[in-house]
Amino acid sequence: MISRRCVLVAAGTLAGAAALGVSSAIGAPDAKSRRIALLNLHTGERLEIDYFRDDAYAPDALAAIEVLLRDFRNGEKHAIDPKLMDYLVDVAAQIGVPPAYDVISGFRSPETNERLHERSSGVSQHSLHMQGRAIDVRMSGVSCADLAARAEGLKRGGVGYYQASNFVHLDTGAFRTWRG
């Protein structure tokens, strides 16, 4: 038997969740499942996977993402911050499109990062790419200017817009923005 008190507590909980904007839609921070699609432009590898299932990050999916986002120059892999995938999903939700990204750069080994840093002032010596916390992307059918603006609107992590190279850098560090 359900008491009046139980009904009132449940109603209050639902009302509070609605007031906070809590959602169970795919891609929402508290969703039961989150799916992402990634295409590594350097290797041609594609991955479409539920990386968050049953209220937890899926280790097998994160391992597959780690392989896809490896340093394509030397094959070195590193764990990828699952919050980076959440960030990508949330940016796509802000735009109103499925989270399907073309990846220019994921993890970078320290050796690769050093070589790139020597050749370009646009590559940070202490890049979050080396920690699996950064990614350079674009989306088919979405301008990089819009992608960067929507990411900036979330005020979460780093957002670098590289107009000439046609990509957006996103990372799970402190909120900051720049143009390259």
Backbone as numpy.savetxt, mean C-alpha at the origin, in Angstrom:
# Nx Ny Nz CAx CAy CAz Cx Cy Cz
-32.89 -16.55 25.51 -33.73 -15.37 25.51 -32.84 -14.13 25.51
-33.18 -13.17 24.69 -32.42 -11.94 24.57 -33.07 -10.87 25.45
-32.26 -10.30 26.31 -32.78 -9.27 27.21 -32.81 -7.91 26.51
-33.58 -7.02 27.04 -33.66 -5.65 26.53 -32.28 -5.00 26.63
-31.55 -5.28 27.69 -30.22 -4.72 27.88 -29.28 -5.16 26.74
-29.31 -6.44 26.37 -28.47 -6.94 25.29 -28.78 -6.24 23.97
-30.06 -6.05 23.71 -30.48 -5.35 22.49 -29.98 -3.92 22.49
-30.11 -3.23 23.63 -29.66 -1.84 23.73 -28.13 -1.73 23.59
-27.39 -2.65 24.19 -25.94 -2.64 24.07 -25.53 -2.87 22.61
-26.16 -3.84 21.97 -25.85 -4.13 20.56 -26.19 -2.94 19.68
-27.34 -2.32 19.90 -27.74 -1.16 19.11 -26.76 -0.01 19.33
-26.35 0.19 20.56 -25.39 1.25 20.86 -24.05 1.01 20.19
-23.62 -0.23 20.17 -22.36 -0.59 19.53 -22.44 -0.33 18.03
-23.54 -0.75 17.41 -23.71 -0.51 15.98 -23.79 0.97 15.67
-24.50 1.73 16.47 -24.62 3.17 16.26 -23.25 3.84 16.40
-22.48 3.41 17.39 -21.14 3.97 17.57 -20.24 3.66 16.40
-20.31 2.44 15.92 -19.50 2.05 14.77 -19.89 2.87 13.54
-21.17 3.06 13.34 -21.63 3.85 12.20 -21.17 5.30 12.32
-21.21 5.84 13.52 -20.78 7.22 13.74 -19.29 7.39 13.46
-18.50 6.35 13.72 -17.07 6.41 13.47 -16.72 6.07 12.03
-17.70 5.68 11.25 -17.47 5.35 9.85 -16.85 3.98 9.67
-17.05 3.09 10.61 -16.50 1.74 10.50 -17.23 1.01 9.38
-16.44 0.32 8.58 -17.01 -0.38 7.43 -16.43 -1.77 7.33
-17.20 -2.68 6.80 -16.67 -4.03 6.57 -16.43 -4.27 5.09
-16.41 -3.20 4.30 -16.17 -3.36 2.87 -14.73 -3.80 2.63
-14.49 -4.51 1.51 -13.15 -4.94 1.18 -12.29 -3.70 1.02
-11.13 -3.76 1.65 -10.20 -2.64 1.60 -10.29 -1.75 2.82
-11.38 -1.80 3.57 -11.50 -0.99 4.77 -10.58 -1.55 5.85
-10.09 -0.69 6.76 -9.12 -1.15 7.75 -9.58 -2.33 8.60
-10.87 -2.51 8.80 -11.34 -3.61 9.64 -12.03 -4.70 8.82
-11.80 -4.71 7.53 -12.45 -5.68 6.65 -11.98 -7.10 6.98
-12.84 -8.07 6.72 -12.49 -9.47 6.92 -11.50 -9.95 5.87
-11.52 -9.29 4.70 -10.64 -9.67 3.61 -10.22 -8.42 2.83
-8.94 -8.38 2.44 -8.44 -7.28 1.60 -7.64 -7.90 0.45
-7.94 -7.40 -0.73 -7.34 -7.95 -1.95 -6.57 -6.85 -2.67
-5.47 -7.23 -3.28 -4.67 -6.28 -4.06 -4.16 -6.99 -5.31
-3.97 -6.21 -6.36 -3.39 -6.72 -7.60 -2.14 -5.90 -7.90
-1.05 -6.60 -8.19 0.23 -5.95 -8.46 0.82 -6.52 -9.74
1.41 -5.65 -10.55 2.14 -6.04 -11.75 3.54 -5.44 -11.63
4.56 -6.29 -11.58 5.93 -5.82 -11.54 6.34 -5.51 -12.98
6.55 -4.23 -13.28 6.84 -3.81 -14.65 8.21 -4.28 -15.14
9.11 -4.62 -14.24 10.44 -5.07 -14.65 10.49 -6.56 -14.95
9.69 -7.35 -14.25 9.73 -8.81 -14.44 8.52 -9.33 -15.20
7.46 -8.53 -15.28 6.22 -8.97 -15.93 5.36 -9.84 -15.03
5.81 -10.10 -13.81 5.04 -10.94 -12.90 3.80 -10.20 -12.40
2.70 -10.95 -12.31 1.43 -10.42 -11.80 1.01 -11.22 -10.58
0.31 -10.52 -9.70 -0.21 -11.16 -8.50 -1.52 -10.49 -8.14
-2.55 -11.27 -7.97 -3.82 -10.77 -7.44 -4.14 -11.68 -6.27
-4.19 -11.10 -5.06 -4.23 -11.95 -3.88 -4.93 -11.28 -2.71
-5.61 -12.10 -1.91 -6.16 -11.64 -0.64 -5.02 -11.72 0.37
-4.49 -10.57 0.74 -3.36 -10.56 1.67 -3.80 -10.46 3.13
-5.09 -10.21 3.32 -5.67 -10.12 4.66 -6.95 -10.94 4.63
-7.01 -11.99 5.48 -8.17 -12.89 5.49 -8.51 -13.24 6.92
-9.79 -13.39 7.19 -10.24 -13.84 8.51 -9.63 -13.00 9.63
-9.65 -11.69 9.45 -9.18 -10.74 10.46 -7.69 -10.82 10.75
-6.88 -11.29 9.80 -5.44 -11.36 10.02 -4.71 -11.29 8.67
-3.47 -10.80 8.72 -2.64 -10.83 7.51 -2.31 -12.28 7.20
-2.35 -12.64 5.94 -2.12 -14.01 5.49 -0.63 -14.21 5.17
0.07 -15.01 5.98 1.52 -15.19 5.76 1.88 -15.67 4.35
1.07 -16.58 3.78 1.37 -17.08 2.44 1.24 -15.96 1.40
0.27 -15.09 1.57 0.07 -13.97 0.64 1.20 -12.95 0.80
1.57 -12.66 2.04 2.67 -11.71 2.27 3.98 -12.25 1.69
4.18 -13.57 1.77 5.37 -14.18 1.17 5.35 -14.02 -0.36
4.19 -14.17 -0.97 4.07 -14.00 -2.42 4.32 -12.55 -2.82
3.83 -11.62 -2.00 4.07 -10.19 -2.26 5.56 -9.88 -2.14
6.21 -10.49 -1.14 7.66 -10.30 -0.95 8.43 -10.75 -2.19
8.03 -11.86 -2.79 8.69 -12.35 -4.00 8.46 -11.37 -5.15
7.25 -10.94 -5.35 6.94 -10.03 -6.45 7.67 -8.69 -6.30
7.80 -8.20 -5.07 8.41 -6.89 -4.83 9.91 -6.97 -4.54
10.53 -8.12 -4.80 11.96 -8.28 -4.55 12.75 -7.28 -5.40
14.01 -7.11 -5.03 14.92 -6.26 -5.82 15.17 -7.00 -7.14
14.60 -6.51 -8.21 14.69 -7.21 -9.49 16.10 -7.20 -10.05
16.95 -6.32 -9.53 18.32 -6.23 -10.03 19.20 -7.38 -9.54
18.96 -7.86 -8.30 19.80 -8.92 -7.77 19.02 -10.08 -7.14
17.69 -9.99 -7.14 16.85 -11.07 -6.62 16.69 -11.10 -5.12
17.33 -10.16 -4.42 17.23 -10.14 -2.95 15.81 -9.80 -2.52
15.34 -10.53 -1.49 13.99 -10.33 -0.96 14.06 -9.76 0.45
12.96 -9.15 0.85 12.84 -8.59 2.20 11.36 -8.57 2.54
11.04 -8.75 3.81 9.64 -8.66 4.24 9.08 -7.28 3.86
7.86 -7.28 3.40 7.17 -6.04 3.03 6.20 -5.70 4.15
6.20 -4.45 4.55 5.30 -3.98 5.60 3.85 -4.17 5.13
3.05 -4.98 5.81 1.66 -5.17 5.37 0.86 -3.87 5.39
1.26 -2.92 6.21 0.57 -1.62 6.24 0.75 -0.88 4.92
1.82 -1.21 4.18 2.01 -0.62 2.86 0.91 -1.09 1.91
0.55 -2.36 2.01 -0.55 -2.89 1.18 -1.86 -2.22 1.59
-2.07 -2.04 2.90 -3.27 -1.35 3.38 -3.33 0.06 2.80
-2.19 0.74 2.78 -2.11 2.10 2.25 -2.54 2.11 0.78
-2.01 1.16 0.00 -2.37 1.08 -1.42 -3.87 0.83 -1.60
-4.41 -0.08 -0.81 -5.84 -0.38 -0.89 -6.67 0.86 -0.53
-6.26 1.56 0.50 -7.00 2.75 0.94 -6.93 3.89 -0.07
-5.78 4.06 -0.73 -5.67 5.09 -1.77 -6.60 4.76 -2.93
-6.61 3.51 -3.36 -7.51 3.09 -4.45 -8.97 3.34 -4.06
-9.31 3.06 -2.81 -10.69 3.30 -2.34 -11.03 4.78 -2.41
-10.08 5.64 -2.10 -10.31 7.09 -2.18 -10.60 7.51 -3.62
-9.94 6.85 -4.57 -10.14 7.16 -5.99 -11.42 6.52 -6.50
-11.82 5.41 -5.89 -13.01 4.69 -6.32 -12.72 3.65 -7.39
-11.52 3.10 -7.35 -11.12 2.08 -8.32 -10.59 0.86 -7.57
-10.55 -0.30 -8.24 -9.96 -1.48 -7.59 -8.47 -1.24 -7.32
-7.93 -1.83 -6.26 -6.51 -1.65 -5.95 -5.62 -2.51 -6.85
-5.37 -2.01 -8.05 -4.54 -2.70 -9.04 -3.43 -1.75 -9.46
-2.20 -2.11 -9.13 -1.06 -1.20 -9.32 0.00 -1.79 -10.22
0.61 -0.91 -11.02 1.82 -1.23 -11.75 2.98 -0.81 -10.85
3.89 -1.71 -10.58 4.99 -1.45 -9.64 6.28 -1.15 -10.40
6.84 0.01 -10.11 8.12 0.40 -10.68 9.24 -0.07 -9.77
9.06 0.08 -8.46 10.08 -0.33 -7.50 9.43 -0.70 -6.18
9.84 -1.84 -5.64 9.40 -2.27 -4.32 10.60 -2.26 -3.39
11.00 -3.43 -2.91 12.19 -3.52 -2.06 13.43 -3.22 -2.88
14.38 -2.52 -2.26 15.71 -2.30 -2.85 16.76 -2.75 -1.85
17.68 -3.56 -2.30 18.79 -3.96 -1.42 19.64 -2.72 -1.15
20.39 -2.73 -0.05 21.28 -1.60 0.23 22.26 -1.33 -0.92
22.77 -2.39 -1.57 23.70 -2.20 -2.69 23.01 -1.49 -3.86
21.82 -1.94 -4.20 21.08 -1.30 -5.29 20.77 0.15 -4.94
20.31 0.37 -3.72 19.97 1.72 -3.32 21.19 2.65 -3.39
22.33 2.15 -2.96 23.56 2.96 -3.00 23.91 3.33 -4.43
23.84 2.36 -5.35 24.13 2.64 -6.77 23.16 3.69 -7.31
21.88 3.55 -7.01 20.88 4.51 -7.50 21.09 5.89 -6.87
21.46 5.92 -5.59 21.71 7.17 -4.88 22.89 7.92 -5.49
23.92 7.17 -5.90 25.10 7.78 -6.52 24.76 8.43 -7.86
23.77 7.87 -8.56 23.39 8.37 -9.88 22.30 9.43 -9.85
21.54 9.51 -8.73 20.40 10.43 -8.71 20.20 11.04 -7.32
20.01 12.33 -7.31 19.73 13.02 -6.04 18.31 12.70 -5.56
17.49 12.10 -6.41 16.12 11.74 -6.05 16.00 10.46 -5.25
17.12 9.75 -5.04 17.11 8.50 -4.29 17.74 8.76 -2.92
16.96 8.58 -1.88 17.42 8.81 -0.52 18.45 7.76 -0.10
19.50 8.20 0.57 20.52 7.28 1.06 19.95 6.32 2.09
18.92 6.75 2.82 18.29 5.93 3.86 16.85 5.57 3.46
16.66 5.24 2.21 15.33 4.98 1.65 14.57 3.89 2.40
13.28 4.14 2.58 12.41 3.13 3.19 12.20 1.92 2.26
12.61 2.05 1.00 12.58 0.89 0.10 13.45 -0.24 0.67
14.53 0.12 1.35 15.45 -0.89 1.90 14.86 -1.61 3.12
13.78 -1.08 3.66 13.11 -1.71 4.81 11.80 -2.38 4.42
11.49 -2.41 3.12 10.22 -2.99 2.67 9.04 -2.13 3.06
9.27 -0.83 3.23 8.22 0.09 3.67 7.88 1.15 2.61
8.36 0.96 1.37 8.11 1.94 0.32 7.89 1.23 -1.01
7.14 1.92 -1.87 6.84 1.36 -3.19 6.63 2.53 -4.16
7.06 2.36 -5.41 6.83 3.33 -6.47 5.84 2.69 -7.43
4.74 3.39 -7.69 3.63 2.80 -8.45 2.98 3.80 -9.39
2.16 3.25 -10.25 1.19 4.00 -11.04 -0.02 3.09 -11.21
-1.13 3.65 -11.68 -2.35 2.87 -11.90 -2.84 3.13 -13.32
-3.20 2.08 -14.00 -3.77 2.22 -15.34 -5.08 2.99 -15.26
-5.22 4.00 -16.08 -6.45 4.77 -16.12 -6.57 5.85 -15.05
-5.55 6.01 -14.22 -5.57 7.03 -13.16 -4.31 7.87 -13.31
-4.47 9.17 -13.37 -3.28 10.02 -13.49 -2.48 9.95 -12.20
-1.17 10.04 -12.34 -0.31 10.03 -11.16 -0.57 11.26 -10.29
-0.97 12.37 -10.91 -1.31 13.57 -10.13 -2.49 13.28 -9.22
-3.51 12.61 -9.74 -4.68 12.26 -8.93 -4.32 11.23 -7.87
-3.52 10.23 -8.24 -3.08 9.22 -7.30 -2.34 9.87 -6.13
-1.42 10.77 -6.43 -0.66 11.46 -5.38 -1.57 12.33 -4.52
-2.49 13.05 -5.15 -3.39 13.92 -4.40 -4.27 13.12 -3.44
-4.78 11.99 -3.90 -5.63 11.16 -3.03 -4.82 10.57 -1.88
-3.58 10.17 -2.15 -2.72 9.66 -1.09 -2.40 10.77 -0.09
-2.12 11.95 -0.59 -1.86 13.09 0.31 -3.05 13.37 1.19
-4.25 13.23 0.63 -5.48 13.48 1.39 -5.64 12.55 2.58
-5.03 11.38 2.53 -5.09 10.45 3.66 -4.18 10.88 4.81
-3.21 11.75 4.49 -2.26 12.26 5.50 -1.61 11.14 6.30
-1.12 10.17 5.54 -0.51 8.99 6.15 0.67 8.57 5.29
1.82 8.48 5.87 3.00 8.04 5.14 3.52 9.07 4.17
4.61 8.71 3.50 5.22 9.60 2.53 4.56 9.49 1.17
4.48 10.63 0.48 3.91 10.69 -0.86 4.83 11.55 -1.72
5.50 10.93 -2.68 6.32 11.66 -3.63 5.74 11.52 -5.01
5.56 12.65 -5.68 4.99 12.64 -7.03 6.10 12.98 -8.01
6.42 12.04 -8.89 7.46 12.20 -9.89 6.80 12.32 -11.26
6.43 13.55 -11.59 5.66 13.80 -12.81 6.43 13.38 -14.07
7.70 13.77 -14.17 8.48 13.47 -15.37 8.65 11.97 -15.58
8.77 11.21 -14.49 8.94 9.76 -14.59 7.63 9.00 -14.51
6.53 9.71 -14.27 5.19 9.14 -14.25 5.01 8.03 -13.21
5.33 8.35 -11.94 5.04 7.43 -10.87 4.86 8.18 -9.56
4.31 7.46 -8.59 4.10 8.00 -7.25 4.81 7.08 -6.26
5.56 7.68 -5.36 6.20 6.95 -4.27 5.28 7.01 -3.07
5.02 5.86 -2.45 4.24 5.79 -1.21 5.04 5.01 -0.19
5.01 5.46 1.06 5.70 4.71 2.10 4.96 4.83 3.43
5.36 3.97 4.37 4.70 3.92 5.67 5.48 4.70 6.74
6.31 5.61 6.32 7.01 6.48 7.26 6.09 7.59 7.72
6.68 8.64 8.27 5.93 9.81 8.73 5.28 10.51 7.52
4.15 11.19 7.76 3.48 11.90 6.67 4.35 13.06 6.21
4.63 13.07 4.89 5.35 14.15 4.26 5.09 14.03 2.77
5.28 15.12 2.05 5.06 15.11 0.61 6.23 15.82 -0.08
6.44 15.46 -1.35 7.46 16.11 -2.13 7.18 15.87 -3.61
7.85 16.64 -4.44 7.77 16.49 -5.89 9.17 16.19 -6.41
9.24 15.24 -7.34 10.56 14.86 -7.87 10.69 15.23 -9.32
